[in-house]
Amino acid sequence: LPFRITFDKFEDDHPATKNQRLWGFKKLTFAPAAKDDSCLRDALAGEILRDRGVPTARTAFYRVVVDTGEGDGEVFAGLYIAIEDPANQMMKTVFGDKSGNLYKPDGTGATWAKFDAAAFVKKTNEDAADFSDVQAAITALNADRTDAKAWRAAIDKLLDVDGFLRWLAVNTAMQNWDAYGVMTHNYYVYGDPAQKGRLVWIPWDHNEAFSSGKQGSADVMHKDVTATWPLIRYLLDDDVFGAAYKQHLATAIEGAYSEEAFAKRVQALHDLVAADVGKEAAPWTHLSAKDAFAASVDALINHAKGRRAAIVAALK
């Protein structure tokens, strides 16, 4: 099972745990690599996104053991991927503070087609019922685009459009269907005080990256995405923003996602966790088959090759 630890959750009842931290972390999220035979997707995606300049939670592999106190001692409970909670340490690491509004959208309103306060769950400043920043950005996005220059200026003032396009390009290069454009969740937006509250896109949950999945298009130019997803459709339909996306798409297959670097990293991480994946008994694993973990290395590398080829062909 996935779980989250808040290290000072019960400080009111147990004052000794007030402001308790583990290596500086107030919260940690533990993901069990569900639907991921490689057990690497969360970690790999985060590394590639950060390498391309997209703010993303850091990850680490953990061996989890449980002592229930029933006399069984420490029982191995599986390999987990620990993920930073964006509402905590990540804000300080990436932005220098966490005083701005951090939202974790979920539901119909998370498409940005129409503002719905219920869809924008606050993770900071929870007691302040002020959604004016995200409401203004959605209004600007869906405004009349006849004067393209004015429309671009209005939305870019409220949302880091280039940052969103950079994420979209990298997410497309990896082919993660469980994200904006198909699903109405798995991202945060943060009103960065250093940019006067301008909203910054922060992706989340990458256990189904590097996979075509059961939904979503393989088209790297997103030509079949409708206005149901206005952040993609309206931005890519604009000549200036569309050109910027193509530039980001070209660089998305460089750096950590280049053929040699990616293949090397996949193998290194696979070797790192192999012993612990191999220890997992049937009740504690999400692997789809006994040999699925071993086969996942080639599957990831071949998937990435296919995506690079699709991008190169589309940009000709």
Secondary structure by P-SEA (a helix, b strand, c coil): ccccccccccccccccccccccccccbbbbbcccccccccaaaaaaaaaaaaccbbbbbbbbbcccccccccccccccbbbbbcccccccccccccccccccccccccccccccccccccccccccccccaaaaaaaaaaaaccccaaaaaaaaaaaccaaaaaaaaaaaaaaaccccccccccccbbbbbcccccccbbbbbcccccccccccccccccccccccccccccccccccaaaaaaaaaaaaacccccccaaaaaaaaaaaaaaaaaaaaacccccccccccccccaaaaaaaaaaaaaaaaaaaaac
